[in-house]
Amino acid sequence: MRTPDIPSPVRHTRRPNVAFPPGACDCHAHVFGPQSQYPIVPDTHYVPQECLLPDYVRMLRTIGCERAVLVQPSVYGTDNRAMTDALTSGAFPLRGVAVVREDATDRELEDLHAAGVRGIRINIASATAGLKLEHAPRLAERIRHLGWHLQIFMHFQPELAGHLASLRANIVIDHFGRLPAVEGLDSPRVKALLELLRREHCWAKLMGPYFASQAAPRYADLVPLARAMVEAAPDRLVWGTDWPHPGARAHMPDDGELADMLAEWVPDKAQRRRILADNPQRLYDF
């Protein structure tokens, strides 16, 4: 058993001040442990705390989410069992985003689909090895008949936009593309991301503010970027908590506070309903 080296999440989430609509979905979270049942990969760049499905469901009910999406974390490599066991537990309406080998068989993909997986994660922003962007075109072709998407964790750069635009499947950029909020909307990177998001197959997640801003706890400098993303792709944005926040080392957020932050990013109630309920229903096939 390896000793955790990152903080635990806030265990007693406060109830948000702004109510979520029916069908609201947390579109990005992870479950971890127990290590005895789900061992982490030897070369992981962090060792998580034990954060189990009942803890996550308790948080979801507090903030008002009725659905959720689990994303395979890098610490498990391509062993998706911790996630798929949660998906098939019946404990909560869940979908998943898996990590697979580049040569995964059709049967493996079909089994993941049956468990509730609706996408593949390509992670080129963390220190733990995984799928590369060069694998994306072939994977996109293989998942089209399943209705899946490619979720990409990356440091977005303008020179990658053409490659992403050419992919023959929906793509979902998470964590604000890790664009530094301090660069402002005139940044070439921000302009390129917004242009990409205007394409009909390009989606993004409003989540993980600590990957794009140092202005904890409210991350006020992210408001212009979030609102610009809403303007660019109002029907192709979703929201997530990133619970239990393995990337939030300096300031562990309260998920109730993150929920209220969405109301600052998206003041319009009807647009929040699209981001929280309508868009996730389409993307994840609930």
C-alpha positions in Angstrom: 0.0 0.0 0.0 1.4 3.4 -1.0 0.9 6.4 1.2 -1.2 9.2 -0.3 0.7 12.4 -1.2 -2.1 14.8 -2.0 -4.8 16.3 0.2 -8.3 14.9 0.9 -11.3 16.7 -0.5 -13.6 18.7 1.6 -15.7 16.0 3.3 -18.7 18.2 4.4 -19.8 20.0 1.3 -21.9 23.1 1.8 -25.2 23.4 -0.1 -25.0 25.9 -3.0 -26.8 29.2 -2.8 -28.0 28.7 -6.4 -30.2 25.7 -7.0 -29.4 23.3 -9.9 -32.1 22.4 -12.4 -33.7 18.9 -12.6 -31.4 16.5 -14.4 -28.2 18.4 -13.5 -25.0 16.5 -14.2 -21.5 16.6 -12.8 -19.6 15.8 -15.9 -16.1 15.2 -14.5 -15.1 13.3 -11.3 -13.0 10.4 -10.2 -13.3 7.6 -7.6 -10.2 6.1 -5.9 -9.6 3.0 -3.9 -9.3 0.9 -2.1 -5.7 0.2 -3.2 -6.0 -3.4 -2.2 -8.7 -3.9 -4.8 -7.6 -1.3 -7.4 -3.8 -1.0 -7.5 -2.4 2.2 -9.0 0.3 2.1 -11.7 3.9 2.1 -10.5 4.9 5.3 -12.3 2.0 7.5 -11.2 2.9 11.1 -10.5 0.6 11.2 -7.5 -0.9 8.8 -4.9 -4.6 9.7 -4.2 -6.5 9.5 -1.0 -9.2 6.9 -0.7 -12.3 8.6 -2.2 -15.1 6.1 -2.7 -18.3 6.1 -4.6 -20.6 6.6 -1.5 -18.6 9.7 -0.6 -19.0 11.1 -4.1 -22.7 10.4 -4.2 -23.2 12.2 -0.9 -21.5 15.3 -2.3 -23.6 15.1 -5.5 -26.9 15.0 -3.6 -25.7 18.0 -1.5 -25.1 20.2 -4.5 -28.2 19.0 -6.4 -26.8 16.8 -9.2 -29.0 13.9 -10.4 -26.5 12.4 -12.8 -22.7 12.2 -13.1 -19.8 11.2 -15.3 -16.7 9.4 -13.9 -13.4 10.0 -15.8 -10.6 7.4 -15.7 -7.7 9.0 -13.7 -4.2 8.5 -14.9 -3.2 6.6 -11.7 -5.1 3.5 -13.0 -3.6 3.5 -16.5 -5.9 1.4 -18.7 -7.3 -0.6 -15.8 -10.8 0.9 -15.8 -12.2 -1.5 -13.2 -12.6 1.1 -10.4 -14.7 3.2 -12.7 -16.7 0.5 -14.4 -17.5 -1.2 -11.1 -18.9 2.2 -10.0 -20.9 2.6 -13.2 -22.5 -0.8 -12.9 -23.2 -0.6 -9.1 -26.6 1.0 -9.5 -25.7 3.5 -6.8 -26.3 6.5 -9.0 -27.1 7.4 -12.7 -23.5 7.4 -14.1 -21.7 7.4 -17.3 -17.9 7.1 -17.9 -14.9 8.2 -19.9 -12.3 5.4 -20.2 -8.6 5.2 -21.0 -7.7 2.4 -23.3 -4.7 1.0 -25.1 -4.3 2.2 -28.7 -4.8 -1.3 -29.9 -7.9 -2.1 -27.7 -10.1 -4.7 -29.3 -13.6 -4.0 -30.6 -14.9 -6.4 -27.9 -13.2 -4.4 -25.2 -14.8 -1.2 -26.5 -18.2 -2.9 -26.7 -17.9 -4.2 -23.1 -17.0 -0.7 -21.9 -20.0 0.7 -23.7 -22.3 -1.8 -22.1 -20.9 -0.7 -18.7 -21.8 2.9 -19.4 -18.7 4.4 -21.0 -19.3 7.0 -23.6 -15.8 8.4 -24.4 -12.1 7.9 -24.4 -9.7 10.2 -22.5 -6.5 11.3 -24.1 -4.2 12.8 -21.5 -1.2 14.7 -22.8 -1.0 17.2 -19.9 0.1 15.0 -17.0 3.4 13.2 -16.1 1.8 9.7 -16.2 2.1 8.0 -19.6 -1.1 7.5 -21.6 -2.6 7.8 -25.1 -1.0 10.5 -27.3 -2.7 12.9 -29.7 -1.3 10.9 -32.6 -3.6 8.1 -31.6 -6.7 10.3 -31.9 -7.5 10.0 -35.6 -7.6 6.2 -35.6 -9.5 6.1 -32.3 -12.0 8.6 -33.6 -12.8 6.4 -36.6 -13.2 3.3 -34.3 -15.6 4.9 -31.8 -18.0 6.7 -34.2 -20.5 3.9 -34.5 -20.7 3.8 -30.6 -21.5 7.5 -30.5 -18.5 8.2 -28.2 -16.3 11.2 -28.0 -12.6 11.9 -27.4 -11.9 13.9 -24.2 -8.6 15.7 -24.3 -6.6 16.9 -21.3 -4.0 19.2 -22.8 -2.1 22.5 -22.7 -4.0 23.9 -25.6 -1.8 25.5 -28.3 -3.0 27.2 -31.6 -1.0 24.9 -33.7 -3.0 21.9 -32.5 -6.4 23.4 -33.5 -6.2 22.2 -37.1 -5.5 18.6 -36.0 -8.4 18.7 -33.5 -10.7 20.2 -36.0 -10.0 17.4 -38.5 -11.0 14.5 -36.1 -14.0 12.6 -37.2 -15.7 12.4 -33.8 -16.9 14.8 -31.1 -14.0 16.1 -29.0 -14.3 17.5 -25.5 -11.5 19.8 -24.1 -11.4 19.7 -20.3 -9.9 22.0 -17.7 -10.3 25.1 -19.8 -7.5 23.7 -22.1 -5.2 24.7 -19.2 -5.1 28.3 -20.7 -3.8 30.8 -18.1 -6.7 33.2 -17.3 -4.2 36.0 -16.8 -3.5 36.0 -20.6 -6.9 37.5 -21.3 -9.2 37.1 -24.2 -6.7 38.7 -26.7 -4.3 35.9 -26.2 -3.6 33.9 -29.5 -4.3 30.7 -27.5 -7.6 31.9 -26.2 -8.7 33.1 -29.7 -7.7 29.8 -31.2 -9.7 27.8 -28.6 -12.8 30.0 -29.1 -12.6 29.6 -32.8 -12.3 25.8 -32.4 -15.3 25.7 -30.1 -17.4 27.2 -32.8 -17.1 24.0 -34.8 -20.1 21.6 -34.4 -18.1 18.7 -33.1 -16.0 20.6 -30.6 -17.1 20.7 -26.9 -15.5 21.8 -23.7 -15.9 21.4 -19.9 -16.1 24.3 -17.6 -14.3 22.7 -14.7 -11.0 22.6 -12.8 -10.5 26.3 -12.4 -7.2 25.8 -10.4 -5.6 24.5 -13.7 -6.2 27.9 -15.4 -6.1 30.4 -12.5 -4.1 31.1 -9.4 -6.8 33.5 -8.0 -8.3 31.1 -5.4 -10.8 30.7 -4.0 -13.2 32.4 -6.4 -11.0 32.5 -9.5 -12.5 35.8 -10.6 -10.0 36.2 -13.5 -11.7 33.1 -15.2 -15.1 34.8 -15.6 -14.3 36.5 -19.0 -12.9 33.2 -20.4 -15.9 31.2 -19.2 -18.4 33.7 -20.6 -16.5 33.8 -23.9 -16.7 30.0 -24.1 -20.4 30.1 -23.5 -20.9 32.6 -26.3 -18.8 30.5 -28.7 -20.5 27.1 -27.9 -23.7 27.5 -25.8 -24.9 24.0 -26.8 -21.6 22.2 -26.5 -20.5 23.1 -23.0 -20.8 21.0 -19.8 -19.8 21.5 -16.2 -17.9 19.4 -13.7 -16.6 19.5 -10.2 -13.4 17.5 -10.7 -14.1 15.8 -7.3 -12.0 14.8 -5.3 -9.7 17.4 -6.9 -6.4 15.6 -7.3 -5.0 18.7 -9.0 -6.0 21.2 -6.3 -2.9 21.0 -4.1 -2.6 24.6 -2.8 -6.3 25.3 -2.2 -8.9 22.5 -1.8 -12.2 23.9 -3.0 -15.6 23.2 -1.5 -17.8 21.7 -4.2 -20.7 23.9 -3.1 -18.6 26.9 -3.8 -17.7 25.5 -7.3 -21.4 25.1 -8.0 -22.1 28.7 -7.1 -19.1 29.8 -9.2 -21.0 28.5 -12.3 -23.7 31.1 -11.6 -21.0 33.8 -11.9 -19.7 32.3 -15.2 -23.2 31.7 -16.6 -25.6 34.3 -15.1 -28.5 33.3 -17.4 -30.6 30.6 -15.8 -31.8 29.0 -19.1 -28.2 28.8 -20.3 -27.1 27.1 -17.0 -29.9 24.5 -17.6 -28.4 23.7 -21.0 -24.9 23.3 -19.6 -26.0 21.4 -16.5 -28.8 19.2 -17.9 -29.6 19.4 -21.7 -26.0 19.3 -23.1 -24.8 16.4 -20.9 -27.9 14.4 -21.8 -26.9 14.6 -25.4 -23.2 14.1 -25.0 -23.3 11.2 -22.6 -26.5 9.4 -23.8 -28.4 9.5 -20.5 
